[in-house]
Amino acid sequence: MFKKVLIANRGEIAVRIIRACRELGLKTVAVFSTADRNALHAKIADEAVCIGAPAAKDSYLNEKAILAACEITGADAVHPGFGFLSENASFARNCGKCGITFIGPAPESIEMLGDKAAAKSAMKKAGVPVIPGSDGAVESVAEAKKLAEEIGFPLMVKASAGGGGRGIRLVERMEDLEAQITAARTEALNYFGDGSIYMEKFIVNPKHIEFQILADKHGNVVHLGERDCSMQRRNQKVLEESPSTIMTPQLRDRMGRAAVAAAKVCGYYNAGTIEFLVDDKNNFYFMEMNTRIQVEHPITEFVTGIDLVKAQLKIAAGKELPYSQEDIRVKGHSIECRINAESPEKGFRPSPGKIKALHIPGGPGIRIDSSVYSGYEITPYYDSMIAKLIVYAPTRKEAIAKMNWALAEFIVEGVDTNIDFQLSLIRDPVFEEGSYDIGYLGRRMKDK
């Protein structure tokens, strides 16, 4: 086992990783930008190193500064968290060249799965159902038009190197195809430095269901059940729950086997998430695989009792999984709400500023993953998420009731938040019935 872990991230996930390291007796190093000098992760780590200016490109995306921080502090492992460099194959490879353990999958797996077209090809070989579409990147408009006639409308144009809802366009008729391809290419180039795109059939009103997997370096792979991430706004997840209301033991077994096969075909190890779209007939299709810990990982931890971050650390150190698939049990129900410093009334505009007062809910089955505190200054440089509120109860009905009151008790003064918006979702009859799909929130907001 390595001795000292540098966390190449910030915010709540950095705090989460530091706590997991402490439980395993590992020393920690935080890195921070000049804007994050007073951030919680920089205060609670054993050591902290400033790595640059506020802009992410000058700090949290600065590979050289992060690797230099490892050298200065003697850190022999790096945990990338999510976002920033977490799915950057070059960074993972450079860590290895420097003799530093990258707490994540092999660079080759990151490269394969980061290219959505290549990932789709690999899934076909593994027998994992995929959405009908192009076999690889689409090179020209002429090729795109020919494919569109075969696939049919509506269809999606997607960035091959995309993620986070970027570089995605819905096309409903041939006349709009060229313009939407141009728009998707431009956005993909700006965000990912890669303008390649692929095309696939648009599945109308599906559920977005993802499966968590853990895989060690000895060929053992297990899945830990599903998360329903269908409550989305502009392709961004807002609220997640586990298990999904549509899940049956038979469907979970089929999807779980597909998730495990997806990991194995890529020679994958560490934590990963396979995302599927599920139509109204319970047909499911591979969408993408995320090669990192997910924002919504706590709900899986609640329903399985497995600490995913500690599992990541142990796998990276070469340890075998201590359980088989038969040992994994999904029990009870968990819901996560993402609390953002933003104003839903003003088009979800970010709301930076100083937190003047803070009251965090508590009690049995309530968990807060956050890095904010009273007096903390929320800067405009990074993602607006300031906390994750997660609840657990024996039944879905009880979990909804618990989340309802936990949100009502959550008080943040000094900045706008989406707490009231989340309350409206929890109290929405469609959510209570569990009958929402990936497009529901967009339709609801449009109607209002």
Summary of the structure (lengths in Angstrom):
residues: 448
radius of gyration: 21.2
end to end distance: 54.1
largest distance: 60.2
contacts: 1557
relative contact order: 0.12
helix: 38%
strand: 27%
